[in-house]
């Protein structure tokens, strides 16, 4: 709170806290301080407008204003002319605007001095843009005079997105330590510091002197703790990291017991790691680091490695371009990324598909000069559907597949039968190949597990030297996260964590093409004839009376 005051030179404060650790209370204190002491325009962003932004206003802002006489005198009452509304609170010298990250376009026209982003890891990136980036643009007017202040809070989800990234960018970083009763040293409490006695009672063990602390002294240890600086490179920004083991509002037993109870469920385990331990989820060994993938790129002596038995192509269709990846597959689904092409084209113009046709028809050469043609091609038909169907029809090849992704995560990899597809497609679409329905959620999980392999062999992914970092960021640009539905159930959904994921989509379609084609991967160097147009047959001669 001191760093958020007008007397501090710190412009940005980041709270990487576990849940129920007073993050929202810090936001409320900051809002009340601004209204009462340094009035100016405030923007508060919640993950969504309804219900979270409205609930924040009704259940947190309104009671605070009513309970503080100095705020009640300054903020107009709701429902009166020129006064406040649920999402706008007017006060002398400024106003409080409350919005949702799911609708950032409405934030683009207001200059803001104070910005508060609550639970930023629960925000989504919409087609209108990233709400955090848009909100920061609104601070520009006051940034020139160093009058702006920014407060970001959240419990983390992954180490490479959201609050974890914002914390790592802070020039000064603090961790909430608790102090040992015996040696007086402090440490950042983690699961490894806790164990149980023979009778099952929980105890906390100091890593410095080995002293054991029973659960009954935890409040004294927490209140005697302190913020320990782990980085001090400037006062422009400051980050604070605290988990439930150090929070005075939680009990050690609750976190440890919860962790013991969720060992068989990765989805529930991630919830504990994020909300109790305030750490980014590392997954169950299925998550790949894009920087590590980039560093393991390798040279190849030939255009086509000898281990490749089949080639497939995955194509993603965008508004102004086509993106395609050519993937070679070998025994045990070992794969080689042979090429990645970005073709600027207008999908509505048939003549601008020629570059894709050339990529599809071209042969690929082994070191000994033998050639192999692509076995199958799968193309996304979700965008520019009619034009994709027209192009597929012109290829006259039974292994060119238009793809539709099944929406639910648990859908089978090949989600529909031929009869199901026939029933779903209108009559006007039956003159061409019906789209193949695939379970993209399961395919993405398979690809992530393959990317996590670190040794050549079954499912290992090879990449050529020179492939840029953006490709790998896109290839790993989604995370599988537990999401609560309206009914309160937890289900797994893929959430985009990079602004573009076209490379990931292309790899999904290339793998789907392999499955749909039924290509044989068990034999090495299984050459296939290069595709050639069928020879033109001369017209049949008809017998005419009076002619031989």
Backbone torsions as a table, in degrees:
resi	resn	phi	psi	omega
1	UNK	NA	-34.6	177.7
2	UNK	-63.1	-39.7	-178.7
3	UNK	-70.5	-22.6	178.3
4	UNK	-84.6	-7.6	-178.4
5	UNK	-76.1	165.9	-178.9
6	UNK	-68.5	-18.7	-177.7
7	UNK	-81.0	-8.0	-177.3
8	UNK	-100.7	145.4	176.3
9	UNK	-82.9	-6.4	179.8
10	UNK	-70.0	128.8	-177.9
11	UNK	-99.2	-22.6	-176.8
12	UNK	-136.5	131.8	177.6
13	UNK	-124.0	130.0	-177.4
14	UNK	-120.8	128.1	179.3
15	UNK	-113.7	105.3	175.3
16	UNK	-98.0	86.2	-170.8
17	UNK	-116.6	157.0	167.9
18	UNK	-70.4	167.2	178.3
19	UNK	-69.0	157.2	-179.5
20	UNK	55.0	46.1	179.3
21	UNK	-127.1	27.6	173.9
22	UNK	74.7	22.8	175.4
23	UNK	-62.6	-48.4	-178.5
24	UNK	-66.0	-32.9	178.1
25	UNK	-63.9	-36.6	175.7
26	UNK	-63.1	-40.9	177.3
27	UNK	-62.0	-44.2	-179.3
28	UNK	-64.0	-43.7	178.4
29	UNK	-60.2	-41.2	179.8
30	UNK	-63.6	-43.4	179.5
31	UNK	-63.1	-46.3	179.9
32	UNK	-62.5	-39.1	178.1
33	UNK	-63.0	-41.9	-179.8
34	UNK	-64.0	-48.7	-177.5
35	UNK	-60.2	-40.4	-172.4
36	UNK	-86.6	-33.0	-169.5
37	UNK	-116.7	-41.9	-176.7
38	UNK	-130.9	68.3	-172.9
39	UNK	-58.9	142.5	178.7
40	UNK	-177.9	171.5	-179.7
41	UNK	-70.1	131.1	-178.1
42	UNK	-119.1	137.5	173.6
43	UNK	-122.2	123.1	176.8
44	UNK	-115.4	126.0	179.6
45	UNK	-114.3	126.1	173.0
46	UNK	-104.6	166.1	-179.3
47	UNK	-56.0	-32.8	176.6
48	UNK	-152.3	163.6	-178.0
49	UNK	-74.4	-48.9	-179.3
50	UNK	-123.5	118.0	15.0
51	UNK	-100.9	-9.9	-164.0
52	UNK	-69.3	-43.1	-179.9
53	UNK	-66.6	-44.2	179.6
54	UNK	-66.4	-39.3	178.6
55	UNK	-65.4	-40.6	177.9
56	UNK	-60.2	-40.7	179.7
57	UNK	-68.3	-46.8	-174.2
58	UNK	-75.0	-40.9	-171.5
59	UNK	-95.9	-16.5	-178.2
60	UNK	-119.6	-51.0	-177.5
61	UNK	-68.4	-50.9	-176.6
62	UNK	-59.2	-47.8	177.2
63	UNK	-61.7	-36.1	178.6
64	UNK	-63.7	-44.2	-179.7
65	UNK	-63.9	-43.0	-177.7
66	UNK	-68.9	-28.3	-176.3
67	UNK	-86.4	-12.8	-178.9
68	UNK	-111.9	110.7	-177.3
69	UNK	-55.7	-38.0	-177.7
70	UNK	-66.8	-31.1	177.2
71	UNK	-80.9	-38.0	-178.3
72	UNK	-62.5	-33.3	-180.0
73	UNK	-71.9	-26.8	-172.2
74	UNK	-97.5	-27.9	-176.6
75	UNK	-95.6	125.4	-179.3
76	UNK	-65.8	152.3	-179.8
77	UNK	-78.6	149.4	179.8
78	UNK	-68.0	144.6	174.1
79	UNK	92.5	-14.5	179.4
80	UNK	-90.2	153.7	-178.3
81	UNK	-59.2	136.6	-179.9
82	UNK	58.0	18.9	-179.9
83	UNK	-106.1	-160.3	-170.7
84	UNK	-81.3	159.9	170.9
85	UNK	-122.9	-175.7	-178.2
86	UNK	-62.4	-42.8	-174.7
87	UNK	-101.3	2.3	176.6
88	UNK	-137.8	124.7	178.3
89	UNK	-118.5	117.4	-177.8
90	UNK	-95.9	135.7	176.6
91	UNK	-147.0	160.7	-177.9
92	UNK	-58.0	123.8	177.6
93	UNK	89.2	-0.5	-178.7
94	UNK	-178.6	-171.1	179.2
95	UNK	-156.4	152.2	176.9
96	UNK	-108.3	120.4	178.1
97	UNK	-111.1	129.9	-179.9
98	UNK	-116.1	123.6	-177.6
99	UNK	-133.7	-179.2	-180.0
100	UNK	-121.8	145.5	179.9
101	UNK	-68.5	-18.0	-180.0
102	UNK	-80.6	-2.6	177.2
103	UNK	-143.1	71.7	-173.2
104	UNK	-80.7	-13.2	-174.4
105	UNK	-61.9	-33.5	-179.1
106	UNK	-70.8	-5.7	-178.5
107	UNK	-94.8	-0.4	-166.6
108	UNK	-83.4	-1.4	-172.6
109	UNK	-122.1	7.0	-175.1
110	UNK	-116.8	128.8	173.8
111	UNK	-73.9	135.8	-174.6
112	UNK	-127.4	138.7	174.3
113	UNK	-98.7	-37.1	-177.7
114	UNK	-120.5	127.9	-178.7
115	UNK	-125.1	130.8	178.6
116	UNK	-125.6	119.7	175.7
117	UNK	-111.1	114.6	-175.6
118	UNK	-103.0	133.2	179.2
119	UNK	52.2	56.3	-172.6
120	UNK	-68.9	-20.8	177.7
121	UNK	-73.1	-11.8	177.0
122	UNK	-95.7	1.5	178.2
123	UNK	-75.6	153.8	176.5
124	UNK	-115.4	152.4	175.5
125	UNK	-92.1	113.3	-178.0
126	UNK	-97.7	175.1	177.8
127	UNK	-65.9	-21.9	179.6
128	UNK	-78.0	-15.5	178.0
129	UNK	128.3	175.0	179.4
130	UNK	-82.6	119.1	-176.0
131	UNK	-61.5	-35.6	-179.8
132	UNK	-65.9	-42.1	178.5
133	UNK	-66.7	-41.1	179.5
134	UNK	-64.5	-43.8	-178.7
135	UNK	-63.8	-39.5	180.0
136	UNK	-66.2	-30.5	175.7
137	UNK	-63.5	-29.9	-179.3
138	UNK	-70.9	-17.0	179.8
139	UNK	-82.1	-6.8	-171.1
140	UNK	-59.6	-37.9	-178.1
141	UNK	-58.0	-41.6	-177.2
142	UNK	-91.2	-15.4	-177.7
143	UNK	-66.8	-32.7	-178.5
144	UNK	-61.4	-30.1	179.5
145	UNK	-101.3	9.2	-178.9
146	UNK	54.1	45.8	178.8
147	UNK	-109.8	-6.6	-175.0
148	UNK	-80.6	156.3	173.9
149	UNK	-138.6	142.3	-178.2
150	UNK	-134.0	133.0	177.4
151	UNK	-127.3	121.6	178.7
152	UNK	-119.3	133.3	179.7
153	UNK	-134.6	149.7	173.2
154	UNK	176.6	155.9	160.9
155	UNK	-88.1	143.1	-171.2
156	UNK	-76.3	163.8	171.6
157	UNK	-118.5	-57.3	177.8
158	UNK	-132.1	159.4	-175.9
159	UNK	-74.0	-17.2	-175.4
160	UNK	-108.6	16.2	176.2
161	UNK	-141.6	162.5	167.2
162	UNK	59.9	-133.2	-170.4
163	UNK	-66.0	-30.6	178.7
164	UNK	-64.7	-41.6	178.0
165	UNK	-67.0	-43.6	179.8
166	UNK	-62.9	-39.1	177.9
167	UNK	-65.0	-43.8	-179.1
168	UNK	-64.5	-26.2	-179.3
169	UNK	-80.6	-13.4	-177.1
170	UNK	-67.9	137.7	-179.3
171	UNK	-71.6	-30.5	174.4
172	UNK	-119.4	132.6	-177.2
173	UNK	-129.2	136.1	179.5
174	UNK	-123.3	149.1	170.8
175	UNK	-123.0	142.1	178.7
176	UNK	-84.6	109.1	-179.3
177	UNK	-99.3	155.5	170.1
178	UNK	-113.4	153.8	-170.1
179	UNK	-105.2	136.9	178.1
180	UNK	-72.3	136.4	179.3
181	UNK	-69.6	-24.2	-171.9
182	UNK	-93.7	-53.1	-176.0
183	UNK	-100.0	-12.6	178.7
184	UNK	80.4	-1.7	178.4
185	UNK	-77.0	157.6	179.3
186	UNK	-112.8	159.1	175.8
187	UNK	-156.5	154.1	175.6
188	UNK	-80.3	113.4	-171.1
189	UNK	-71.8	134.6	177.7
190	UNK	-133.8	173.6	-179.1
191	UNK	-58.6	-35.7	-175.7
192	UNK	-64.7	-16.3	-178.9
193	UNK	-85.9	-0.7	-176.4
194	UNK	-114.8	141.0	176.2
195	UNK	-148.7	176.9	-179.0
196	UNK	-120.5	146.1	174.7
197	UNK	-74.2	178.7	179.3
198	UNK	-61.5	-31.0	179.9
199	UNK	-87.6	4.5	177.0
200	UNK	90.9	-1.0	-178.9
201	UNK	-73.0	140.1	-178.1
202	UNK	-78.7	142.4	178.3
203	UNK	-140.6	150.1	179.0
204	UNK	-109.2	128.7	-173.0
205	UNK	-112.2	126.7	177.7
206	UNK	-72.7	131.3	-179.3
207	UNK	-77.0	-12.6	-178.2
208	UNK	-88.8	-47.8	-176.3
209	UNK	-116.3	-8.0	178.8
210	UNK	79.8	7.2	-179.5
211	UNK	-68.8	143.9	-179.4
212	UNK	-101.6	139.1	-179.4
213	UNK	-123.0	122.3	177.9
214	UNK	-69.9	165.1	-177.0
215	UNK	-63.1	-25.4	-175.5
216	UNK	-68.0	-16.8	-177.6
217	UNK	-102.1	8.9	-172.4
218	UNK	-63.2	-36.5	-178.8
219	UNK	-65.4	-39.6	178.8
220	UNK	-65.5	-39.9	178.6
221	UNK	-64.0	-40.7	-178.7
222	UNK	-67.5	-43.7	-177.0
223	UNK	-73.6	-19.4	176.9
224	UNK	-91.4	0.6	-179.9
225	UNK	-74.3	-178.2	-177.9
226	UNK	-155.1	163.9	173.5
227	UNK	-84.4	118.4	-178.0
228	UNK	-105.8	124.8	-179.6
229	UNK	-76.4	123.4	175.3
230	UNK	-102.4	-8.0	176.9
231	UNK	-155.1	135.2	179.5
232	UNK	-141.1	84.8	-177.8
233	UNK	-115.2	5.3	-180.0
234	UNK	157.5	165.6	-177.3
235	UNK	-105.6	9.4	-179.0
236	UNK	-66.0	-38.5	-178.4
237	UNK	-142.7	149.5	-179.0
238	UNK	-139.1	133.4	178.9
239	UNK	-117.9	144.4	-178.9
240	UNK	-127.1	132.9	-176.6
241	UNK	-124.9	122.6	179.4
242	UNK	-144.9	135.0	174.9
243	UNK	-107.2	-178.5	-175.7
244	UNK	-71.6	-21.4	177.7
245	UNK	-66.2	-25.3	-179.9
246	UNK	-103.5	-9.9	-176.9
247	UNK	-78.7	131.9	178.9
248	UNK	-72.9	-5.7	-178.0
249	UNK	-96.8	3.9	-177.0
250	UNK	-131.0	164.7	178.5
251	UNK	-113.2	142.3	178.8
252	UNK	-57.8	-42.9	-175.4
253	UNK	-58.9	-38.0	-177.1
254	UNK	-61.5	-44.1	-178.0
255	UNK	-70.5	-45.8	-178.2
256	UNK	-65.5	-43.3	178.8
257	UNK	-64.4	-39.3	177.9
258	UNK	-63.8	-41.4	179.5
259	UNK	-63.8	-41.7	179.2
260	UNK	-64.6	-29.8	-174.6
261	UNK	-81.9	-15.7	-173.1
262	UNK	-111.0	17.3	-174.7
263	UNK	-64.3	-23.9	-178.1
264	UNK	-93.1	-1.2	-177.5
265	UNK	-125.9	106.5	178.9
266	UNK	-59.3	-36.4	-179.0
267	UNK	-63.8	-46.0	179.7
268	UNK	-72.5	-30.8	177.7
269	UNK	-64.5	-39.1	178.6
270	UNK	-63.8	-37.5	178.8
271	UNK	-59.9	-42.2	179.4
272	UNK	-66.8	-44.2	-180.0
273	UNK	-60.3	-43.0	-178.1
274	UNK	-73.5	-51.8	-168.9
275	UNK	-90.2	-24.0	179.5
276	UNK	-100.4	-48.6	-176.3
277	UNK	-87.1	-12.2	-178.9
278	UNK	56.2	42.8	179.2
279	UNK	-123.2	154.4	175.9
280	UNK	-74.3	142.6	-177.6
281	UNK	-77.0	130.1	-179.7
282	UNK	-98.6	-5.5	178.4
283	UNK	77.4	-171.3	-178.2
284	UNK	-105.8	41.6	-179.1
285	UNK	85.3	7.5	-176.6
286	UNK	-102.8	5.3	-174.7
287	UNK	-104.9	131.3	-176.7
288	UNK	-105.4	144.0	177.3
289	UNK	-91.4	121.3	-177.9
290	UNK	-60.4	-33.7	179.7
291	UNK	-67.7	-36.8	177.7
292	UNK	-68.7	-38.6	177.3
293	UNK	-62.5	-40.2	-179.8
294	UNK	-64.5	-38.0	-176.0
295	UNK	-76.1	-16.2	-179.7
296	UNK	-98.0	14.4	174.1
297	UNK	-58.9	147.5	-172.4
298	UNK	-135.2	155.2	175.4
299	UNK	-84.3	151.4	177.1
300	UNK	-132.0	133.7	-176.7
301	UNK	-71.5	-23.1	-177.1
302	UNK	-126.9	163.0	177.3
303	UNK	-63.2	-32.4	-177.1
304	UNK	-129.2	114.3	177.8
305	UNK	-61.9	151.2	-178.2
306	UNK	-63.7	-23.0	-178.3
307	UNK	-75.1	-9.3	-176.1
308	UNK	-78.5	127.3	176.9
309	UNK	-107.8	-23.3	-178.6
310	UNK	-151.5	152.9	-180.0
311	UNK	-124.3	132.3	173.6
312	UNK	-129.1	160.2	-178.9
313	UNK	-128.1	132.4	174.2
314	UNK	-112.4	131.3	-173.4
315	UNK	-124.3	129.7	174.9
316	UNK	-110.7	133.2	-175.6
317	UNK	-105.4	121.3	176.8
318	UNK	-113.9	177.2	-174.9
319	UNK	-64.7	-35.4	-175.2
320	UNK	-124.9	12.0	-176.2
321	UNK	-164.3	164.1	169.7
322	UNK	-118.0	134.7	175.7
323	UNK	-118.9	136.1	-175.3
324	UNK	-141.7	142.4	173.0
325	UNK	-119.6	132.9	175.6
326	UNK	-100.3	121.6	-174.4
327	UNK	-122.3	129.6	172.8
328	UNK	-96.2	138.8	-175.6
329	UNK	-121.0	140.6	179.0
330	UNK	-128.5	-165.5	-178.0
331	UNK	-59.0	140.6	179.1
332	UNK	67.3	21.2	-179.7
333	UNK	62.9	24.9	169.6
334	UNK	-65.1	139.2	-171.5
335	UNK	-130.1	152.7	176.0
336	UNK	-129.8	124.6	174.6
337	UNK	-79.7	106.8	-174.3
338	UNK	-82.3	-35.3	-178.8
339	UNK	-164.3	152.9	173.0
340	UNK	-134.2	122.4	-173.5
341	UNK	-120.8	134.2	171.1
342	UNK	-112.2	112.3	-174.0
343	UNK	-110.8	109.3	178.2
344	UNK	-68.9	121.0	-175.6
345	UNK	-162.8	152.2	172.2
346	UNK	-94.3	110.1	-174.9
347	UNK	-61.1	-17.3	-178.9
348	UNK	-82.1	-8.5	-178.9
349	UNK	-106.4	112.3	-175.6
350	UNK	-56.5	-35.4	-176.0
351	UNK	-69.2	-17.2	-178.2
352	UNK	-87.6	6.6	175.4
353	UNK	-93.9	0.9	-172.6
354	UNK	-62.2	-35.5	-179.3
355	UNK	-64.0	-36.8	176.4
356	UNK	-67.9	-38.6	177.6
357	UNK	-60.5	-42.2	178.8
358	UNK	-63.1	-40.9	178.4
359	UNK	-64.2	-39.0	-178.9
360	UNK	-69.2	-37.4	-174.8
361	UNK	-87.0	-19.8	-170.9
362	UNK	-69.4	144.3	175.1
363	UNK	-86.0	157.9	178.7
364	UNK	-119.8	137.5	-169.1
365	UNK	-106.6	135.3	169.6
366	UNK	-78.3	175.1	-179.4
367	UNK	-64.8	-29.7	-178.3
368	UNK	-88.1	5.3	176.5
369	UNK	95.6	-14.3	176.1
370	UNK	-68.2	155.9	-172.0
371	UNK	-122.6	155.9	178.1
372	UNK	-139.2	132.2	178.6
373	UNK	-95.1	160.9	176.8
374	UNK	-64.2	136.0	-178.6
375	UNK	-81.4	-41.7	-173.7
376	UNK	-152.0	158.6	177.4
377	UNK	-138.2	133.0	175.6
378	UNK	-121.5	133.8	-175.5
379	UNK	-129.9	137.6	179.8
380	UNK	-67.1	125.8	179.1
381	UNK	-108.0	13.2	179.2
382	UNK	-73.4	-31.6	176.0
383	UNK	-106.0	139.5	178.9
384	UNK	52.8	51.9	-171.6
385	UNK	-56.0	-49.4	-176.0
386	UNK	-62.0	-41.0	-178.4
387	UNK	-71.2	-34.3	176.4
388	UNK	-65.2	-44.9	178.5
389	UNK	-60.8	-40.5	179.4
390	UNK	-62.7	-42.4	-179.4
391	UNK	-66.7	-42.8	179.4
392	UNK	-60.3	-41.0	-178.8
393	UNK	-62.7	-34.7	-178.0
394	UNK	-72.9	-16.5	-176.5
395	UNK	-77.3	-21.7	178.2
396	UNK	51.1	43.0	-178.6
397	UNK	-133.6	131.0	-173.6
398	UNK	-74.1	-11.8	179.0
399	UNK	-108.6	29.9	169.1
400	UNK	-108.8	114.7	-169.1
401	UNK	-117.4	124.1	164.7
402	UNK	-77.4	139.8	-171.0
403	UNK	-116.3	137.6	167.6
404	UNK	-122.9	131.4	-179.2
405	UNK	-87.4	132.3	174.3
406	UNK	-71.0	137.6	-170.4
407	UNK	-73.2	-39.6	-174.0
408	UNK	-81.0	146.2	-174.3
409	UNK	-62.8	-36.4	-174.2
410	UNK	-84.8	6.8	-178.6
411	UNK	-63.1	145.6	177.8
412	UNK	-59.9	154.7	-179.1
413	UNK	-57.1	-47.8	171.9
414	UNK	-104.0	94.9	-161.5
415	UNK	-80.7	-18.6	-173.8
416	UNK	-134.0	153.1	175.0
417	UNK	-89.6	168.5	179.5
418	UNK	-61.7	-38.4	179.3
419	UNK	-66.6	-40.1	177.7
420	UNK	-61.0	-43.5	-179.3
421	UNK	-64.1	-39.7	-178.9
422	UNK	-63.0	-37.0	-179.9
423	UNK	-71.2	-31.5	-176.7
424	UNK	-80.0	-23.9	-173.1
425	UNK	-90.0	127.3	176.9
426	UNK	-59.8	159.7	-177.0
427	UNK	-58.3	-36.6	-176.9
428	UNK	-66.8	-14.7	-179.2
429	UNK	-98.3	-5.3	-172.7
430	UNK	-81.8	-1.8	178.1
431	UNK	-76.6	-9.2	176.7
432	UNK	-125.7	-173.0	180.0
433	UNK	-70.1	129.1	176.1
434	UNK	-69.1	153.0	-179.2
435	UNK	-69.5	147.9	176.1
436	UNK	-89.8	128.2	179.2
437	UNK	-90.0	124.3	-178.1
438	UNK	-125.4	149.3	177.0
439	UNK	-86.0	88.6	-174.7
440	UNK	-64.8	-29.5	179.6
441	UNK	-61.3	-44.5	180.0
442	UNK	-71.6	-35.9	178.9
443	UNK	-65.4	-41.1	178.3
444	UNK	-62.6	-38.1	177.8
445	UNK	-64.9	-40.2	177.5
446	UNK	-63.1	-42.7	-179.4
447	UNK	-65.9	-41.6	179.0
448	UNK	-62.6	-38.1	178.0
449	UNK	-67.6	-35.6	177.4
450	UNK	-67.7	-41.2	179.9
451	UNK	-64.1	-27.0	-178.7
452	UNK	-77.7	-11.5	177.9
453	UNK	-67.1	137.2	-175.0
454	UNK	-112.0	-5.4	-179.6
455	UNK	-127.1	138.2	178.0
456	UNK	-55.9	141.7	-176.9
457	UNK	148.2	-160.5	-179.6
458	UNK	-53.4	129.8	176.4
459	UNK	71.7	-1.7	178.9
460	UNK	-68.5	143.0	-178.1
461	UNK	-109.1	122.9	177.2
462	UNK	-99.4	143.2	178.2
463	UNK	-133.0	144.1	-176.3
464	UNK	-80.3	152.6	176.1
465	UNK	-60.9	138.5	179.0
466	UNK	99.9	-7.7	176.9
467	UNK	-69.7	125.2	-171.4
468	UNK	-73.6	164.7	-178.8
469	UNK	-64.7	-33.4	-179.0
470	UNK	-59.7	-37.1	178.5
471	UNK	-59.8	-46.2	-177.2
472	UNK	-71.9	-33.3	174.8
473	UNK	-62.9	-39.4	177.4
474	UNK	-70.5	-39.3	-177.9
475	UNK	-63.2	-31.3	179.8
476	UNK	-110.5	25.6	-170.0
477	UNK	-84.2	14.7	176.4
478	UNK	-134.5	151.9	178.3
479	UNK	-130.0	142.6	176.8
480	UNK	-86.5	117.5	-172.9
481	UNK	-129.1	144.8	174.6
482	UNK	-75.5	131.8	-178.5
483	UNK	-128.2	133.6	177.4
484	UNK	-82.9	130.8	176.5
485	UNK	-84.3	175.4	-179.9
486	UNK	-64.7	-26.7	179.5
487	UNK	-79.5	-4.6	179.7
488	UNK	94.2	-5.1	178.2
489	UNK	-76.6	152.6	177.4
490	UNK	-102.3	124.3	176.3
491	UNK	-129.5	155.7	-177.0
492	UNK	-89.5	133.4	178.3
493	UNK	-138.0	147.8	174.5
494	UNK	-82.4	125.0	179.5
495	UNK	-113.9	132.2	-178.9
496	UNK	-76.9	128.3	-179.6
497	UNK	-118.4	-1.4	173.3
498	UNK	-124.4	148.1	-172.5
499	UNK	-63.9	-22.7	178.3
500	UNK	-137.1	141.8	-179.0
501	UNK	-135.7	30.0	-178.3
502	UNK	-62.3	-38.1	179.5
503	UNK	-63.0	-37.3	178.1
504	UNK	-65.8	-43.0	179.3
505	UNK	-63.3	-41.2	179.1
506	UNK	-61.9	-40.3	179.0
507	UNK	-66.8	-37.5	176.6
508	UNK	-60.3	-45.7	-177.7
509	UNK	-69.9	-34.9	177.7
510	UNK	-64.4	-39.3	178.1
511	UNK	-70.0	-38.6	176.7
512	UNK	-62.4	-39.0	177.8
513	UNK	-62.2	-38.2	178.3
514	UNK	-63.0	-44.8	-179.0
515	UNK	-67.1	-42.3	-177.8
516	UNK	-67.5	-32.5	-177.8
517	UNK	-79.0	-22.1	-177.4
518	UNK	67.1	30.8	-177.1
519	UNK	-62.9	144.6	179.4
520	UNK	-87.1	117.6	-178.2
521	UNK	-104.5	2.2	-172.5
522	UNK	-78.7	-21.7	179.2
523	UNK	-102.9	133.4	178.5
524	UNK	-76.4	150.2	175.9
525	UNK	48.8	53.9	-179.6
526	UNK	-86.2	87.9	-175.1
527	UNK	-71.2	148.1	178.0
528	UNK	-130.7	150.0	-178.9
529	UNK	-62.9	143.6	177.0
530	UNK	-65.7	138.2	-177.5
531	UNK	-67.3	128.8	175.7
532	UNK	-129.9	147.5	177.0
533	UNK	-62.9	143.4	-179.2
534	UNK	-60.6	142.5	180.0
535	UNK	-62.3	143.7	-177.6
536	UNK	-77.9	125.5	-178.7
537	UNK	-84.6	134.9	176.0
538	UNK	-66.6	147.4	-179.5
539	UNK	-62.8	144.2	178.6
540	UNK	-66.9	138.6	177.8
541	UNK	-84.2	126.0	179.0
542	UNK	-95.9	144.8	177.9
543	UNK	-75.3	129.0	176.2
544	UNK	-114.3	139.9	-179.9
545	UNK	-57.1	134.9	178.5
546	UNK	86.7	1.6	179.0
547	UNK	-122.7	145.8	172.4
548	UNK	-84.0	NA	NA
